[in-house]
């Protein structure tokens, strides 16, 4: 079965500090894409960052970066200089070529940002 | 461009009733996917429509169905509602539904079944 595991149900970080959210996945496919989505209290799912599995270089988007370890099937999200607006549920997800439209999600990590 | 819109935003129904939810994708997007989000099961893929045809389907009973119109707008229908159908229903659109594309999500429809 194809699965995504987020082992941290909740995380907390102080404003301006750095936090890393963990994600591991299991797929036998060779062509796939990995994503981190953010879901604030409004419930709107917002794409944070994406990573193509065939690329060795880790993706970065401003304060957000990933540590992609393909052999270990690990895809962690690092948030630098955390801001109050970063507080949300964060979901790790992937898509494979065979069922391209289907995102398989993890269970999410709730991130709290404190002053 | 306007984002993905979903109507209605909130809905209350009773067991045994049926419900229809609507999703309008971003202009130019032809792929629409539906997801169910519940505290117990998390986010689960329901189905995807592309060019008015169901292209992918998740593991849900036949009470869950959908369709897509020629303007790419999509509806999903749930018949004979059960308490467990209470959830946030999210739709997402992308241009062609290809693996490299980003799916953009709507704000969701929150369904409560009493």
Interface residues (C-beta under 8 A of the other chain):
Chain A: X31 X32 X33 X35 X37 X42 X43 X44 X45 X46 X47 X50 X52 X91 X93 X95 X96 X97 X99 X100 X101 X102 X103 X104 X105 X106 X107 X108
Chain B: X31 X33 X35 X42 X43 X44 X45 X48 X50 X55 X56 X58 X88 X90 X92 X94 X97 X98 X99 X100 X102 X103 X104 X105 X106 X107 X108 X110
